[in-house]
Amino acid sequence: MSKNLFRRIRLPLWLGRFGKLSRGQAIALGLVVLVVLVGFLPIVGCPIRLSRPGVTITLWDAPRWPDESGNRYHWMQRKIAEFEAQHPLAEVILVPVEWSSLRAMLNSAKEAGQFPDIAPLDISAGGITLAEVEAGLLEPVDNFIAKQKDISPQALAAYTYGDQLWGFPSSMTGHSLLLNLDLFAERGVPVPVNGKWTWEEFRSACQKLTFDRDKDGRTEVYGFGTYILPGYYEVWPFLYLDGARPLSDDLTQYTLGSPQGVSALKKLTDLIYVDKAAHPSTGSSAVRGLFDLFARKDKQEIAIEPWSAWAIDYLKTQEGMITNVGVAEYPSGVGGASVSVGGTGGFVVFRQDDAYRRSQIVALANYLTSAASQYELARGARVFPARRQALDLEPFGDDPLYARAAEIAFTAESLPRHPAWPDIERAIQREVQMALLGIKSPEEALAEAGVAVEKLLAAAAAKP
């Protein structure tokens, strides 16, 4: 067949000028000339299409921590430069956005049908909703995410829906209990070993930490205190204490009114009204007042309060604050395990039709959420890693309180991903507050919360 092919090749007349060439020599010379001509095509304006062309990746990102010049995108700019150096055919275009406008930008992108390739959105009511996942906007990443076993199971759960993984976790948040260790020492109360205690141990400590400091017949110091406010979740791990959760796994039913939910809330109300070991302001919305009662040296009227990690930094950087502080887990209940509540941050990849393009985009997502990148974020932005390997690098090695809080956050459960969650949460918070203020019993409060939540669930289910 090859001989017949070469016989069909008609040689240009000018090849005869090279003298007497055999047919084979003439064909070889013609092929050389052809290769040379092809090499000149780009010069004369005829581009050659590569079999795997360069890829332009559009990446949204929001501000991180500032560098010396105040640039809050410096970390992402550096990560992009590193990635492009390792992937010469990839170009990443950074689109700076504000955290507060991410959702609005996504809505605009949906209207225009023009999505970024990667964005720092979580799967929640504040980021990507389940309706958008079901609509096929996102790329399932089960087969692309690197070293899944290294990632917190709770972080993976936060990005899992319908047995598929829809994002690359990079950071976690969580709440823990802060302890005034000077008050523990003053009252001879043992600090929980490794920050772990049962409900009964926690309750006993609160009772002993409640006392009349100046012997005037009135209690000045209380073992515990916390607040209730929509959008804040310091009290919620106590509601999870005996195994209850606000919604069923399929997000269709209210479940906090179960016997387990009632028993957990009753533990808190008993701490306030039976043991009288919680500050009278517990359950109010007086956030700053309760924090000051714990944190200020000239107050020190509450020994234990739940907070997120910002409070640790605040105590260290502000004058007039207590300095001898410990970090502990929430107490364990009937199930025997402590629970914290938080959130998971990371990146999602929008749907891609081209396999090679997809491979470059998920490579960038993996690079941005690697253990090394999470370590850098932890050091710079003071966020908790979602990878065990990043925690093992000890990003908070010089801060044992933050390191302990990071371990607690690593197992923190994310909130339900129902699209109506903000309204559901407000309905529950309102009734829990009524119970903590002594206005309603735990049974009555959680039952009335259920009536409101079931209406919200029904309305959400009826939407097309």
Buried (B, 14 or more C-beta within 10 A) or exposed (E): EEEEEEEEEEEEEEBEEEEEBEEEEBBEBBEEEEEEEEEEEEEEEEEEEEEEEEBEBBBBBBBBBEBEEEEBBBBBBEBBEEBBEEBEEBBBEBEEBEEEEBBEBBEEBEEEEEBBBBBBBBBBBBBBBBEBBEEEBBBBBEEBBBEEEBBBEBBBBBBBBEEEBBBBBBBBBBBBBBBBBBBBEBBEBEBBEEBBBBBEBBBBBBBBBBBEEEEEEEBBBBBBBBBBBBEBBBBBBBBBBBBBBBBEEEBEEBBBBBEBBBBBBBBBBBBBEEBBBBBEBBBBBBBEBBBBBBBBEEBBBBBBBBBBBEBBEEBEEEEEBBEEBBBBBBBBBEEEEBBBBBBBBBBBBBEBEEEEBBEBBBBBBBBBBBBEBBBBBBBBEBBBBBBBBBBEBEBBEEBEBBBBBBBBBBBBBBBBBBBBBBBBBBBBBBBBBBBBBEEBBBBBBBBBBBEBBBEBBEEBEEEE
